[in-house]
Amino acid sequence: MKTHTLKPNTVPIYNFLSFIMYRTAKNIEPNNKKILDCGAGGSLPPLVVFYQNGFNCYGIDISAKSLETAQEFCWNHSVSINLRQGDMRNIPFDNNEFDYVYEHYSMCHLSKEDTKKAISEMKRVLKSGGYAYLGVISRDTFPKFGKEVSPDEFAQQNDEYTTTHSYFTDEEADMLVSDWEIMQKEKKCLWRTDQINAMSKEDWNILHQEIHDGKNEVEWQKLYNSRQKIFQYSHIYYILRKK
């Protein structure tokens, strides 16, 4: 079987896989391997690394186009993944059906209220003692793109659709998962220094037009020389066990 390597931004998925494989290898957990990805579409579906390790893989995505792309990858590489269109706020599977469930960079596009619904749904479809992997965007992220439509919820208009991002404090994130057993929690900051260093003053000023942070043009221009320190993507990730 050909080994496929995921894109760099999917490194957290390997962390979840490592967590599972270690616990099963040490007989801490039974070697059950039915897993669901909530947001499984795209040109290189993250489920492929679980398939390569013998998992029974299922995936949902709200986007038919993203699912078609993922299915094409599976056909071209003889990868057997069960894909269907579905919304993580109303997962189209029965209660207690999966040993593992995860999302990656999918739930961040939901409102805060819908984020709660998605986490509740992931818990519903998990077996007792099953594990979930999920993450939310930290409020520490800077800048926040788009217009603030509700507290810490931002909407950014693209050519064809509106993208939503929700940001959470550490305390808010912990409240989202308060009825789970937290196995791991990681707050991860990413500084894309190569991109930031290459940004010209003109690009920096254009960026200001895409965000709403309360700073006027002069205040924003003053931040240019310190952009490497303040420009960051920050996420809070959890590995959770259903009680």
Number of C-alpha atoms within 10 A of each C-alpha: 7 8 8 12 11 16 10 7 10 13 11 17 20 14 13 20 14 12 14 18 16 12 13 15 11 9 10 10 14 11 14 15 19 17 23 28 25 25 25 31 26 18 15 18 22 25 26 23 18 19 17 14 11 11 18 18 22 20 25 22 23 17 16 14 13 18 23 17 15 24 24 16 17 19 11 8 13 11 18 16 21 15 20 19 20 18 16 25 18 12 19 14 14 10 14 15 17 26 22 27 24 25 23 20 15 19 24 21 19 20 19 22 9 14 20 16 17 21 19 18 19 28 26 18 21 25 18 15 15 21 26 27 23 24 22 28 24 23 19 18 17 15 17 24 20 21 17 18 11 11 10 16 19 22 20 17 13 9 5 6 8 12 15 19 21 24 23 21 15 16 8 14 18 16 12 17 18 10 14 17 14 17 13 13 13 12 14 14 15 12 14 12 14 9 9 16 11 9 15 11 12 9 10 16 16 11 14 17 11 15 19 15 15 8 11 10 11 9 10 15 15 10 14 16 10 9 16 16 11 14 20 20 18 19 22 20 20 21 20 24 22 19 13
